Amino acid sequence: MDRREFLRRLGQGAAVVSAAAVTGCVAGKKGSDGDAAQGEIPTDAMTFRSNPTSGDRVSLLGYGCMRWPTVTAGSARDLDDDIDQEEVNRLVDYAIAHGVNYFDTSPAYCKGHSERATGIALKRHPREKFFVATKLSNFAPATWSREASMAMYRNSFRELQVDYIDYLLLHGVGMGSGMEDFENRYIRNGMLDFLLEERAAGRIRNLGFSYHGDVKVFDYLLSQHDRYKWDFVQIQLNYVDWKHAKEVNARNTDAEYLYGELDKRGIPAVIMEPLLGGRLANVHDHIAAQLKQRRPESSVASWAFRFAGSFPRVLTVLSGMTYMEHLQDNLRSFAPLDPLTDDDRVFLEQTAQQMLRYPTIPCNDCKYCMPCPYGLDIPAILLHYNKCVNEGNVPAGSQDEHYAAARRAFLVGYDRSVPRLRQASHCIGCNQCVSHCPQRIDIPHQLHRIDHFVEQLKRGTL
Amino acid sequence: MNMLRKIRIAAAAVFFVCITLLFLDFTGTVHAWFGWMAKIQFLPALLAVELGIVVGLVVLTLLFGRVYCSVICPLGVMQDIVSWFAGKRRKNRFAFTPQRRWLRYGVLALFVVALAAHLGSLAALIAPYSAYGRIASNFFAPVWLWGNNLLAYLAERADSYAFYRADVWMKGIGTFVVALATFGVIAYLAWRGGRTWCNTICPVGTVLGALSRYSLFRPQIDTAKCNGCKLCARNCKASCIDPAAHKIDYSRCVACMDCLDKCHQGAISYTWRRSKAASKPEETAPDATGGISRRKFLSLVGLFAVSAAAKAQEKKVDGGLAVIEEKKIPRRATPILPPGAQSIRHFTTHCTACQLCVAACPNGVLRPSGDWMRLMKPEMSYERGYCRPECAKCAEVCPTDAIRLTDLAEKVSTQVGHAVWLRDNCVTLRDGVQCNNCARHCPAGAIHMVHVDADDPDSLRIPVVNEARCIGCGACENLCPARPFSAIYVEGHERQRTL
């Protein structure tokens, strides 16, 4: 039984338990008989936000479609790992039944298969029941010509099986070399003008952009708001990035500034990375205990979702949910939203400050850097390192109290998480990945650092 | 059951299990405790010139007979196990046969000649301990590793680091076939006739048999008590009891004590011999002398860049993994021997090809050679891993001192070969990407990156090898991104040098 199957059965078990709870008492009440820890998730309690320009009533939880489950296991990474369409349908049905109506995909996600899988699942529901967001993606310069861009745009309609797109984004502006790449990608080929026409024609209902990296591009696009009339903007926001984006990554910008700029202009914000790529769901044990102590029945992740959802200008908070359990947990956070108190905010700010003391690498497992031409599994290496940081298995020296156990956990876990041929020792430093990383991690530098650490562990010279 | 027989069986079981574990354990923990059991094997001790051990075994045999063959030798115990199963099907199946003296001493003579003539691989075919080593490492070890991998699979799911996966791979087809044939022949002989192998072919059995004729303690038949039932002879796996003459051929008796147990009359007892004291027969010590002229410089032309699999791929979507082409073994003019092997000559005359080091190598570097002159004796190659600086497992486990290191410092200063750069394969020139993986990983600091164009400080940089500092560990070859042939590979040295 693989892990996903195990979790699925666990989920079914939980569903049976909660169903039993419902028949035993009044629907919607949380385990009042004490026979289940958490009651049924209500189907009519989702918190909605209104989009001022189009009047759309958007669910505060949005479905990110970049991590659809695959047939083998997880949202994983093997060579030919097909999306598990049946499971996608099940997740989408469940999400819609519980009020989720915003689905965010891209031509690049899931090795290019996300739009199709999302389209198939959504086609089974009435068109007015959901809003679909997709992007004009911008990875390889080969896709930057007007013809290739048009082809990508038209293909999205075919893959999603729709005749209008609710939310269309310029994908990842500010990445690469910043302004120069932006101009080449969207201005000089006339694509932005074309998209404005498409919006006027009604084939795009809302036009916006998602922003990573160079803040000059963000500022420039907002300064042109009168001309472009952005219907929404997608930004990275979470309780660490709110005030400490620069500490996580020198090239990022505090979410407080980004949100403030949008709020000032009345532009709705779509939130990505509310969990900082999962790192706010999988925290250091000691921080997890602290979060749990304050709300024992709520998940660690729920704090991050409530943080993002509590800002009034936020239209929807995206979460890439692979497992039914993630979906259910997030629905509990948003159906309905229990907004943060001022005390909660202070508490989360303190938590963020503590978290920064654990030097994890700001990888969000988005896989934009992949595939590495030399076969490395970059996100798997970085995530293994982060996991060991969080679990206290990155010893500072051989005199550490639990050095032997930590060394074994790091090295044995490394071989388990990443096959030897795809480990950091094979990074030649060609730097091709660097421009693809929305977090602007200096990937080769980090890989070489991890490789050096592994060598020290193996040789016993730490 | 007779107490002596009980002791013999218990001791044999301990030795057999522990020696087998030496070949199964890939973590190195068992060696710390039972490594000595491999080192007291007769032939390895002789080749290592461990006089203390050799004298000890000679004295043991002169005192108690061929206890070595019944307890210490794993191949002997393996035959007993096969023979025991055969005995379950047919009782009282043996009978006295006269000794085949010409065959025993003929094989021994051939064996000595082969060793002296540096045809060690031929000799290794019938050397008992290394024959067992090949059987254990080829057939038992994979089963053990698969079992371990199952536990590792379960441990991973239980978030435990107690077990980790180990690769199971075919290390050498030639050795595998030899091991299979050896096992087939020996198991057949043991099934049919008990210790036939030990008393006709095995050179160690012959040498110890010559000694045990004079042993102080020996099973003896009391003719006054014997009723001539022949039960002893029919249960003697060495077929050495002549019941009609009431005589035992002590050169073939392996002191198993089975006859003591079988005799209902109590006519056989293991006691002090009444005749004259033992005289010391001359010893054959096949020592390493004489010249070996193994110079086989193969043409290096075969190394060409064939593949462009690692070529930068056009990025359109996110996710996925690039295909990794398997590394191929370059044609080395001289084989690479493990550090501490000293020279091809020293190594081939001392190694008995027991495969203990091959089984112990944690980096997938050692494997039995397919070369006729060094058949089954280990050599190194780096397509699966490289000879890591913190590891000296092969030298630690080697019972014959064919691989000898005093410490890790000696290992990292021993030059087993040197790296050779192949311009046509180097990704820096082939793909135009800057790579320094070989230089970055060189533990000896022997590789430097220099500009292709000495006058242009912006030109790409290529690796250059300072052969004087290179130790031949293969880190560069293993981690080179060029596939299937690395752009930098190691050529072995006939004589290892110390830096």
Interface residues (C-beta under 8 A of the other chain):
Chain A: R3 R77 D78 L79 P107 A108 Y109 C110 K111 G112 F139 A140 A142 T143 C366 K367 Y368 C369 M370 P371 C372 P373 Y374 G375 D377 A405 R408 A409 V412 G413 D415 R416 R420 L421 R422 S425 H426 C427 I428 G429 C430 Q432 H436 H448 K458 R459 G460
Chain B: E156 R157 Y161 Y164 R165 A310 K311 A312 Q313 E314 K315 K316 V317 D318 G319 G320 L321 A322 V323 I324 G385 R388 P389 E390 V427 V433 Q434 C435 N436 N437 R440 H441 L479 P481
